Amino acid sequence: MPAPGDHKAYMQLALQEAQKSPPKSTNFRVGALVVDPSSNQILATGYTLELPGNTHAEQCCFMKLAEQRGVSEEHLSKVLPPGLILYTTLEPCSERLSGNLPCVQRILRLAGRITTVFVGALEPETFVAENTGRKILTDAGINVVQVGGLEKEILKVATAGHIKS
């Protein structure tokens, strides 16, 4: 377990999650963790396509937390403690081409529970131009902080399986 506040070490754990995701040309391989800083405990982990339904890493974390706590994802905010941290290797999506609820909207449902989102790299404009996720979260009072030093490795993992032009 990383030391409390060792954001780079937590991001490295999220990157290990991302590496479990199957390489595909149609999505990014992303890893995510939900951490309770008061106990320095990882409450959930997730990676792209871990669960059925074209799932994103953050979505998988929230689905697993909801299952653990016996509630639907929509009611998760009622059973989580405040002040949680989300670590995600790529900036949360603000738009889903698949029609699924964007990760930013899922995080907003947990506002007050998730108070900080640490991102390892900004989302490349491969699928959606100008991801506005960071701005939407910041405007809603959720801190968004980029953890430096792992961007190259994160983007290499995220884009594995993409066709290079």
N, C-alpha and C positions, 0 to 999 in steps of 0.2 A: 504494500500500500504506500503510495507516495506520501511525503510529509504534507501537512496542511499548507495550502498556499503554493505548493510546487506545481504551478500551472503547466509548465513544460512536461513534467513527468506524467501528469494526467492526460495531456494531449498525446503523449507517446502511447499511452494505454488505448486511447481512442483510435489512434493510427493502427494499432494491432487489431482492433475490431474491424477497421476498414479493410484490412488485408484478408479477412474471412469472406468478404463479399465476392461473388463471382464476377470476373471481368466481362463486361458487355459493352457494345458500341453505343447503346441507347441510354446509358445512365452513368453517374459518377459512383465510385466506390467510396463510401463515407462511413466513418465510425463515430459513435457518440456514447457519452456517459452522463448519468444524472448522479450528482454527488451532494450529500448533505454535509456541508462544511462544519456544522456544529459537532458532528460525531466523526468526521473524516471518513465516512462510509459511502461506498458506491452502491446506490440503490438499484440501478439498472444499467445495462449495457445494450447496445444495438448496432447493427450494421445494415447497409443497403441490401434489400432482398432477403433478410434473415427470416422474416415471416411472410406468409402468402399474401399476394395482392399488390405487387409492384411497390413494396414498402420502402420508405426511406429510413435512415438510421435513427433519427430523432423519433419518428413515428413508432419504430420498433421499441424504443425505450419506454415510451408512454403506454403502448399497448401492453407491454410486460408489467409495468407498474400497476396498470388498471387491473390486470388479471391477478397479480399478487394480492391486491387489496379488495378484490371482489366487487369492483364497480366498473361501469362503462368508462371509456376514455373521456367522454363528455363530462363525467362527474368526478374526475380524478382530483380536481382542485379542492374538493371538499374533504379529502382524506390525506393529503400530503402536508408535511410541515412547511412553514414559510422559510424563505432564505436559501432555497436550493440553487445549485449551479449546474448548468448544462455545458458540457464540453462537446464540441463537434468539429470534425476535421475540416469541413467546408461550411461556409456561411449558410444558414438555413434558407431554404427556398421560399420565395414569395409567390411563386406560380407553379402549378403542376400541369404539365401537358396531358397527363393521364386522367385528369379529372378528380384525382384525390385531393383532399384538403391539404393546402400547403403547410409546411412545417412551421412557418411563422405564425399562421393562424392557430396551430396546435399549441405553440408556446404562449400566445396571447391568452388562450383559455386558462393557462396556468400562471398568469400574471399575479404577483404576490406570493406565489409558491416558488417559481423560478425567477430569481431577481437578477441573475447575471448569466450571460452566454459568452463563453470563451470559444473563439473560432481559430482554427489553425491556418486557414487560407480563405481568400475571397473566392466566390464561385466564378469560374471562367464562363465566358458568354457563349458556350458551346450550344446550349439548348434554349436558354432564355436570356435575351439581352437585358442588361441593366437590372440585375436582381436588386430589389429594393428592401430586402429583408432586414438588413442592418438598420436602415432609417426607420422602418415601421416599428421595430422593437424599441429603438432608442426613443422615438416619439411617444411610445406607450410607457416609458419610464423603466424599461429593462436595460441594464448595462450590457453593452456589447464590447468585448475586448479582444483584440487580435493577439494571439500568442506567437511571438516571432521565433524564427530559427528552424522551423520544420516545413516551411512552405514548399520547398523543392521536392522533398520526400512525399509530402501529402499529395501534391499535384501529380506526381509520378504514379502513386497508388490509385488516386482518384480516376485517372484517365487510362489505366491499363485496360486493354480491350478496344480502345478507340482507334479508328483508322486514321493514320497520320497522312495529311494531305501534302 
